[in-house]
Amino acid sequence: MTRQKRIYLLILPILTLSLAVLACSGGYSTTSKISGNSGEVRVKTGAGDGIDTTSVELNDDWTRDRVFATVTFSVEDGSCQATLVGEENTRIEVSASAGSPGQTSGYLVTDGFGEVTLDTNCQGAQNLDVLINFTLQ
């Protein structure tokens, strides 16, 4: 057996396993727009059931900075509570259910990477959409 063929035989199962893992994971997708001292971040995921946590980067240049944020949250099915948690015990909580989006505002302090934590607690939720509009204070 040639060396090249042996390498292919080793790589093929690894690639197959990697694709299977990616296909099964729901994961979050994040988009952001920043202009001057304000911006928006949108976090989406296909489904949520139970408790989950992810980090959301607002701006990596804004480490340990205070922002004023308006959070709009919606789900297509089910219900869900989202909590954005920042440093210095800052937090914003918002709930949504199918047909009833939620919106609230408050202050958050970013961590050393310009991030806050997004905690969700969902019951059969589909197509979660969190929009965070923020301004540096």
Beta strands, then each sheet from edge to edge (+ up, - down):
strand 1: 29-35
strand 2: 38-57
strand 3: 66-74
strand 4: 77-85
strand 5: 91-97
strand 6: 102-109
strand 7: 115-136
sheet 1: 1+ 2- 7+ 3- 6+
sheet 2: 1+ 2- 7+ 4- 5+
end
